[in-house]
Amino acid sequence: MEMKRDRYLNALIRKEQLLSEGVDEDHIIE
């Protein structure tokens, strides 16, 4: 259970990082 939970949290963190990077790039482009 802990393994699956860790993987799920890691996936969420990666998504948040990608989204934050995408937003930063959008701001730079604008």
C-alpha positions as CSV (number, residue, x, y, z in Angstrom):
1,M,0.0,0.0,0.0
2,E,2.8,2.5,0.9
3,M,4.6,1.8,-2.4
4,K,1.5,2.6,-4.4
5,R,0.8,5.7,-2.3
6,D,4.4,6.9,-2.8
7,R,4.1,6.4,-6.6
8,Y,0.8,8.2,-6.7
9,L,2.2,11.2,-4.7
10,N,5.3,11.3,-7.0
11,A,3.1,11.3,-10.0
12,L,1.1,14.3,-8.6
13,I,4.4,16.1,-7.8
14,R,5.7,15.6,-11.3
15,K,2.4,16.9,-12.8
16,E,2.5,20.0,-10.5
17,Q,6.1,20.6,-11.6
18,L,5.3,20.3,-15.3
19,L,2.2,22.6,-14.9
20,S,4.2,25.2,-13.0
21,E,7.0,25.1,-15.7
22,G,4.3,25.4,-18.4
23,V,2.8,28.4,-16.7
24,D,6.3,30.0,-16.4
25,E,6.9,29.4,-20.1
26,D,3.5,30.9,-21.0
27,H,4.3,34.0,-19.0
28,I,7.7,34.4,-20.6
29,I,6.1,34.0,-24.1
30,E,3.5,36.6,-23.3
